[in-house]
C-alpha cells in the first residue's frame, strides 16, 4: 500500500461529512426516509441478554431538530440501537447504555456547547452520524480525551486529531464513482455540485484527485442551492462530458438530473446517496432509473442486517423510519457497542473505551452486508482515523429505491498525491 507523506495527506481532507452536512442539512428533513418501514420480525433480535451492571452514559450529537431542520430520526436510531444492545447484547460489557443526546441544529456554537455538555457529563464516549460541525466537536472532545466515534468524519481535524474514529470511509463517494468511470472507459466527467463553499471546494479537491488518478478528466460546475432550472448552466458545461457526477441534497439533485437528461439524455450519471429520495423522482424524465449511487450503507430490506434494523426500530425506535436518517444513528452506535464487546471491555470508561477502539478486532459494520472496520490506524493511507477502506455502490430504480448493492474495495492508488 502506497504511503503518502502527512503534508500531502491533507490534500483531500475536507470532504463529505462536514462538507455536505454543513452545506445541505438545512434543506433536509425526515422526508428522506419517506418509504414505508419494512415488516418487522422480532425473531431476528436473537436471545435476550440483558445488561444488569452500573449504567454507562454515551453521548450522541446530531443536528437534531430546530425551526429549519428535522433530522431527529438520527437520535431515535441511536437510542434504538442502545436499547437493543441493553436487552440483547448485554450493553457494553454488561453495563446498560444511557444515551445523552444533544441537538447541534447545524450551528457551530451550539455544536461546541453540545461537546462541552458531554465533557461535563463525563460520558464514556460520544457517537455521531456525519457531523456538520465536526471540527467544533473535535476541538472540545479531543483535548479532553473523550473518544469520538462517528459514521463518517473526514475534515482535516477529523482525519488528524487524536481520539477520533471514523468507522466508514467517507472519501468513498468520490473514489467509487471514479473507479466506475474508469471501468466504463469514460473520459470526461462533469461534476454538478451544490454551490456552497463547504461542498463545492471539497468536490474540486477530492474529485480532481480521485478522478485524475483514474485517468478521467474532471471539471466542476457549482450551482446555487434553490436553482429550479439548471438547464442553461448544465447545457453550457456539457460539451465534451460523457458522464456526470452530482453532489447535493435531494431537491438540488432533482433539478440537476432533470437538466442533465434534457441536455444529454443517455449519458451515465453518478450521484451520492443523499441525492435520492424514494418517490421523489416524479418530475425527472424516466425518474431515477439507472443512476449509479455511491453510498456507505446497504439498506436493501431483504438483507439480514436490514431485517434486524427494521425489527429494532419497530421495538425501540419511537416512530423512527427505516432509511437514511435513522440508520445514520443506529449503525455507528451499534458498531461501537459490538467493537467494545469484541475487545472484551468490562469497565467502560473514557480511558478503556479509547484503548479498546484502537485494539478491537475487525468487526462488521452494521447495514453493510459484510464491510469490516478496525480502528488500528492502518486501513487507509489518507488518515489513521479512518477505520475502513471499502464503500458500497448501488443502482437506483425509477422510483428511487436502491438495488444491486455491491461492496467496492477502494484502490489506494486513487489517493496518491499528484506528482510535482
N, C-alpha and C positions, 0 to 999 in steps of 0.2 A: 504493500500500500504506500502510495506516494506521500512523503512528508512535506508539509508546507510550513515555512517559517511563520512564527506568530505574527510578524508585521504584515505578512500577506494574507493570513487567515481572515483578517478583518475586512478584506475587500468585499465579502459577501455577507456582512453581518446583519444589517438591519432589514430583515426580510419579513415574512408574512405575519408572525404572531402579533407584534405591535403594529406593523405597517397596516395590515388590513383591519385589525380591530379598531385602532385609533382613527383610521380614515373612514370606516364604514359602520361601526357599531351603532351610531346614531340613526342609521337607516334600517336597522334590524328589528325584528320582532319575533314572537313565537309563531308567526305565520310560516316561518321556515320549516316548522315541524307540523305542517297542517295535515299530513297524511294520517289516516286513522291508525290507532295503535293496533299492531297485530294481536291476534288472540293469544292470551297468556295461558301457559300450562305450568302450574305451580310445582308439578312433579320434578321439573328440571332444577329446582332450587337445591335439591340434594337432601342430605341428612342433617337435621338441626345440630348445631354445636355452639351453644350459647356462651358468650363471654360473661364471666362472673367476677372478674377481678376489679381492681380500682379503675375508674374511668381515666382515659387519656383524651385531652382536648386537641383536636386537629382543626386548624383554620382553613377556611375556603374563601378566596377573594374572587369575585365575579363583578362584571359591570352591573349585574343585577337589574333593578327596576328604578326608573326615575320618570319624570314627566315626558321625556322624549324617547326612552328606550325601555324595552322589557325583554331581557334575556334571563329572567329569574328561573327558568327551567334548568339552567346550568346548576343552580344551587339545589334545586329539588333532585336533580340527578345525582349529585354528590351525596346528599343526605340519604337518598335511597340506597346507594352503594354501601354507605356506612352502616345503615340499619340491617341490610342483608349480611354484611360481614359480622355484625354483632350477633346475629341469630344463627348463622350457618357456618361461619369460618372462625369462630372463637375470637372475633375482634382482632386486635393486634396482640399476639402473644397471650391471649386470654383476657385482655383488658378491653372493655367496651369503649367504642369511639363516641365522643360527643363532638358534634360539628359546630364550630363558631363561624358563622358566615358574615361577610361584610360586602356591601354594595358599593363598588367604586364609582359607578354612574358615569364612566368614561371621562372622569375628571382627575387630572394628576394630583391635585391637592387632596382630594378625597381618598385616592388610592394610597397616598402617603399616610394619611390618617388611619386607614384600614390596617396598613402594615404595623404602625405603631400600636394599634389596639392588640394585634397578635403578640407583639413583644411583651406588652404589659400583662396579657393573659397567660403568658408562659406556655403557649401552645407547643406541642411536641414537634409539629411541622405545619407548613402552610401548603395547601394544594390549590391549583388553579387551572383554568382551561387554556386559553391563548390570551393572556392579559394585555389589554391595550396600553396600560401604563406600567409595563413590566419593569422598566428601569427605576421608576419611583418606588416600586415594591422592593426591588433588589437593593436599592440604596439604604433601606432600613433593615431588611432581614439579614443580608449578608454580613455586615459588621457585627450584628447581634448573634451570629452563628445559629440562626434559625433555618432549618432546611426548607427550601422552596422547591416543590415538586409540581411541574406543570406539564400539560399535554404537549405543548409546543411553545418555545420561547427563544427566539434567536436574534434578539437585538445584541448590540455589542456587549453590553453588560451581562445580558443573559448568557452569552457564549463564554464569558471570561470570569465572571465573579465566582468566588468560592461558594459552595453550598447550594448551587442551582442545578436542578436535574430536569432536563427537557426530555421527556420519555419517548416522544416520536420525533421524526426528522422533518422539521418544518421547512427545510430547504427542498424537500422532495417535490413540492408543487411545480417548481421550475424544471428540476432535473428530469422528472418523468416525462414532461412534455417535450423537452429537448431530446431525450433518448428516443421517443416515439417518432419525432420528426426525422431523426436520422434513419431510423428503421424503415420509414416510408419513403426515403430518398427525397425528402423535401429540402428546398434550398433557401427559401426566403420567408421568414416568419415576421409578421407584423403583430406586435402586442398592442392591445387596446386596454389601457389602464385607467381606472378612475383617477381623475386629475387632482389628487391631493398629495402634498409632498411626502407624507408618510407611506404612501403606496407607490406613487409613480417613481420616486427616487430608487427604492429597492428593486423595482421591476427593471429599471435601466441597469442597475449594477449586477444583480444576480442573474437576470435574464441574459445579459450580454456575456457573462462568464460561462454559464452552462450551455447555452445555445452555441456560443462561439467555440467552446471545446468540443461540441458535437459536429462542427463544420457547417453550421447553419447561420446564414446572415440574419441579424436580429435588429429590428428597429421598434421604437415605442411611440405610440400616439397617446398623449394624455388628453382626456376629455372631461370637462367639468361634471361633477355629480348633478343630477337633475336635468341633464340634457335629454329631452324627449326624442328628438330626431337627430341621430348621429350620421345620417346618410352623407351629408356633404363632407364631413371630416374623413370618414372611412373610405368613401369613394376616392377622395383626393390622395389618400395614403396607400391605396390598394393596388397600385400599378403593377408591380412585379411580385406581389405577395402570392405564394402558393399555399399558405396556411395562416391562420390567425390564432393568437393566444389571448384570452380575455381574462382580466383580473378585476374583480369588483364585487359588489353585493348583488342580490338578485335583481333589483329594479334596474340598476346600471347595466348589468349583463343582458337583460331582456332587450333594452334599447340597442345595445351593441350587436346582439345576434340578429335582430331584425335588419339592421343596416348592412351587416355583412352578407346576409342572404339576399339582399337587394343588389349589392354591388357585385358580389361573386357567389353565385348560387351554390356551386358544387365543391368549393374548397374545404379542406378539413378544418375543423375548429377544435382547439384545445381550450379548456377552462378549468378553473378551480371549483371545488365543491360548493363554496358559498354562492356561486352563480346560479345554482339550480334549485328551484322550488317545485315540489310536486304539485302539479295542477297550475303552475304559473306561466306556462309557455303558450297559452291560447292565442296570443297576439303575434307569435313568431311563425313565419312560414314553415310549415311542417314541424312546428313545436321544437322540442329539444332533440329530435331524432338524430342519433349518430354522433352527437357531441362527445368527445373524449374528455374525461374528467380526472384530474389529479386530486386525490383525497388521502386522508390519514386513517379513515375507519371504513370497515365493511359493514354496512347496515342492511345487507340482504336479509329479509325477515326469515328466510328458510335456514340460515346458518345457525348452528348450535349456540354460538355466542349471542346472537340476536334474540334467540328464544329465551335465554337466561335473562338478558337485559329487559325484554318485554315483561317477563314474569316478575322481576324485581320492581319495575315501575308500577305494575299493577298492584303489587302488595304494599309497597313502601313509597311510591312516587308522589303522593299527594296531588294527583292530577297531571303530573308531568307527561308530556307527549313523547312518543318514540320518534327520535330524529336527531338532527344536528345539534340542537341546543342541549337537551338533557344528556346526550351521550358525551358532550364535552366536559360535563361534571362527573358523570358516572365512571367513565373509563379511567381517568387519572387517579381518582380516589381508590377504586378497586385495584388498580395496578400497584399503587403504593402499598396497600394492605398485603397483597399477595407477595410482593418482593420482601417486605419486612418479615412476614411469616416464613418465607423460604430461607431468610437469613437467621431464623430462629431467635428473633428478638423476644425477650421475656419481660423486660422492664423498659417500656418505651418512653424515652426522654429525648430532648433535643440532641444530646450527645450520642445516644445509642442509635437513634434513627439516622443521624448523619452518617455514622460509621457503617450502619447496615445497608444503606442505599448504595454506598460505594463498594461493598463487598458481596452483595446479594448475587446469587447465581442468575444466569439468564432466565428470564420469566416471560411468559407470553402476555402481550399487551391485549387487554380486552377489546373485542369488536374488531379484530384484525384478521381473524382466521389463521393465526399462526405466526405473526411477526413477533420476534423476541426483542426484549430490551435488556440491557445490562449497563449499569452506570459506573463502569470501571475506567472511563476516560479513553477507551480505545476503539470506539465504534466508528468514528468519522473524523477525517483529518482536520476539518474546519474547527472543531472545538471538543475539548474533553467533557463538556457539559451535555452534549447530545448523546442520548443513550441507545439510539437505534439508527441503523443506516437505511432501512428499507422504507418504501412507500407503497401506495395502492393506486391502481388505475382502474377506472370503470367506464362504462358507456351509458349514456342517457337514452332512455326511451322518449317517445314523443311527449308523454305527459310529465316527464321529469323524474320518473323512477330510475334509479341506477341499477345496472345489471352487469353481468360478466366481469365481476371484480377479479383482479389479478394482482398478486404480490409482485412488486418490482424491486429487484436488487439494484441499488444505485451504483453506477460506475464511479469510483472515487476520482478518476481522471477528470471528471466534469468540474471538479473544484480546484484544479491546478491554476495557479496564478498565471496571467499572460506573460509570455517571455518579453523581456525588455527589447 
